[in-house]
Amino acid sequence: MATREYHGMRQFLFSKSGLVLVGFLAVAGYFLWAEHEAHILAYLPLILILGVCVGMHFFMHGGHGGHGGHGGGSSDADPESENRRAP
């Protein structure tokens, strides 16, 4: 099924509408870079540091299942927690 979706996207990109969209995005990207080059290059170290932080956040959370496993509450998976509860 993924092959069919890929074929659909490829078919769109090579249609008249897709080519117009790609051309428009290329021209818009060029003018965006030309007008804001000085601002982007001045803040490039900060942008890279923040990008690395965001990337580490997305890729490193896969090891413990997301934000739900940070603790702070009783765990149902811990058999010792049953013994510590008050009767």
C-alpha positions in Angstrom: 0.0 0.0 0.0 2.9 2.4 0.7 4.0 1.8 -2.9 0.7 3.1 -4.2 0.9 6.2 -2.0 4.4 6.9 -3.2 3.3 6.5 -6.8 0.4 8.9 -6.1 2.8 11.6 -4.8 5.2 11.0 -7.6 2.4 11.3 -10.1 1.3 14.6 -8.5 4.8 16.1 -8.5 5.2 15.5 -12.2 1.7 16.8 -13.1 1.3 20.5 -14.2 0.0 21.5 -10.8 2.9 19.7 -9.1 5.5 21.4 -11.3 3.9 24.8 -10.7 4.0 24.1 -6.9 7.6 23.0 -7.0 8.5 26.1 -9.0 6.6 28.4 -6.7 8.3 26.9 -3.6 11.8 27.2 -5.3 11.2 30.9 -6.1 9.8 31.6 -2.6 12.7 29.9 -1.0 15.2 31.9 -3.0 13.6 35.2 -2.1 13.2 34.2 1.5 16.9 33.3 1.7 18.0 36.5 -0.2 16.0 38.8 2.1 16.9 37.1 5.4 20.4 35.7 4.8 22.0 38.1 7.3 19.5 37.3 10.0 19.7 33.5 9.5 23.5 33.5 9.5 23.7 35.7 12.6 21.6 33.3 14.6 22.9 30.1 13.0 24.7 28.9 16.1 21.6 29.3 18.2 19.4 27.7 15.6 21.8 24.7 15.4 21.9 24.3 19.2 18.1 24.4 19.5 17.8 22.0 16.5 20.1 19.5 18.2 18.1 19.8 21.4 14.8 19.2 19.6 16.3 16.3 17.7 17.6 14.6 20.8 14.2 15.1 22.5 12.4 13.4 19.6 14.9 10.5 19.1 15.9 9.8 22.7 12.4 9.5 24.1 11.9 6.3 22.2 13.9 4.4 24.8 11.5 4.8 27.7 8.2 5.2 26.1 7.7 8.9 26.0 6.7 11.3 28.8 4.5 8.8 30.6 7.3 6.9 32.2 9.0 9.7 34.2 7.7 8.5 37.6 6.3 10.6 40.3 3.4 8.2 40.9 2.7 4.6 41.9 3.5 2.1 39.3 1.3 -0.9 38.6 4.2 -2.9 37.2 6.2 -2.7 40.5 5.2 -5.7 42.6 6.8 -4.1 45.7 4.4 -1.2 45.6 1.6 -3.6 46.7 3.4 -4.3 50.0 3.9 -0.6 50.8 0.3 0.4 50.5 -1.7 1.0 53.7 -4.3 -1.6 54.5 
